[in-house]
Amino acid sequence: QVQLVESGGGLVQAGGSRGLSCAASGDTICISAMGWYRQAPEKERELVAAITSGGVTNYADSVKGRFTIPRDNAKNTLYLQMNKLKPEDTAVYYCNASPTLIWAGCQDGDYWGKGTLVTVSS
């Protein structure tokens, strides 16, 4: 129903900035909230930031003040602007979308992208 494709990953030096994008396609009417998760080597996947359809945001404590999560509902695109990057930010970043509850044709489970790797060098 919904496809999520991340882009923008790559190598960046500590202290630098990087922007990620997530393009949603398919039955985008099924999307409610969206967010970014990340998974570092030998660690569990964790929430980085999320944003509701109404623009309410939530950030992990580790990225507050450094990352922002803009969303363009008209373009069905989610962004993650990462500033003052640290080596510990190195991870595969995954785009996530939660399904709406008001349309019967939408699936129950979350939608996920395949991820994009961000490597921060020290």
C-alpha positions in Angstrom: 0.0 0.0 0.0 2.7 2.5 1.1 6.3 2.6 0.0 8.9 4.7 1.8 12.3 5.5 0.2 15.0 7.2 2.2 17.9 9.2 0.7 20.7 11.5 1.8 22.9 9.1 3.8 26.6 9.2 3.5 29.9 10.2 5.2 30.1 13.4 7.2 32.7 14.7 9.7 31.9 15.2 13.3 30.4 18.6 13.9 29.0 18.8 10.4 25.4 18.6 9.1 23.4 16.2 6.9 19.9 16.1 5.6 17.8 13.0 5.0 14.7 12.7 3.0 11.9 10.1 3.0 9.6 10.0 0.0 6.2 8.2 0.5 4.2 6.8 -2.4 1.3 4.6 -3.0 -1.7 4.9 -0.7 -0.4 7.9 1.2 -3.9 8.6 2.6 -3.1 5.7 4.9 -0.3 7.6 6.6 -0.8 9.3 10.0 2.3 10.0 12.0 5.8 9.7 10.5 9.2 9.4 12.1 12.9 8.4 11.9 14.4 5.5 13.7 18.1 4.4 13.7 20.1 1.3 14.5 23.7 1.4 15.3 25.9 -1.7 15.1 25.1 -4.2 17.9 22.4 -1.9 19.3 18.6 -2.0 19.2 16.6 0.2 16.8 15.6 3.4 18.6 13.3 6.3 17.9 15.1 9.5 16.7 12.2 11.8 16.1 8.6 11.7 15.1 6.0 14.1 13.9 2.2 13.8 13.7 0.1 14.8 10.8 -0.7 18.0 12.7 2.9 18.9 13.1 3.5 17.9 16.8 7.1 16.6 17.2 8.9 14.3 19.6 12.7 14.0 19.8 15.0 11.6 21.5 16.9 13.3 24.3 20.2 12.4 22.5 19.3 14.6 19.5 17.3 17.4 21.0 18.6 20.8 19.9 20.6 19.2 17.1 18.1 17.5 14.8 14.8 18.7 13.4 12.1 16.7 11.6 10.2 18.8 9.1 7.3 17.3 7.2 5.7 18.3 3.9 2.3 16.6 3.8 1.5 18.0 0.4 4.6 16.4 -1.1 4.3 13.3 1.1 7.9 13.8 2.1 9.6 13.6 5.5 12.9 15.1 6.3 15.5 14.9 9.0 18.0 17.7 9.4 21.0 16.7 11.4 23.3 19.3 12.8 26.4 19.1 15.0 26.8 15.4 14.3 28.7 13.1 16.6 30.4 9.8 15.9 27.7 8.1 18.1 25.1 9.3 15.5 26.5 6.7 13.1 23.7 4.3 12.2 21.3 3.1 9.6 18.4 5.5 9.6 14.9 4.2 8.8 11.9 6.1 7.8 8.6 5.1 9.5 5.0 5.8 9.0 2.1 4.9 11.2 -1.2 4.0 9.6 -4.4 6.0 10.1 -7.3 4.5 12.0 -10.0 6.1 10.0 -9.7 4.2 6.6 -10.7 0.6 6.6 -8.5 -0.2 3.5 -5.2 0.6 5.3 -3.1 -2.0 7.0 -2.7 -2.3 10.7 1.1 -2.4 11.0 3.6 0.4 10.5 5.3 1.1 7.1 9.1 1.0 6.9 11.8 2.1 4.5 14.9 0.0 3.8 17.2 2.5 5.5 20.1 4.8 4.6 23.5 4.7 6.3 24.9 7.7 8.0 28.6 7.5 9.0 30.1 10.3 11.2 33.8 10.3 11.3 35.8 11.7 14.2 
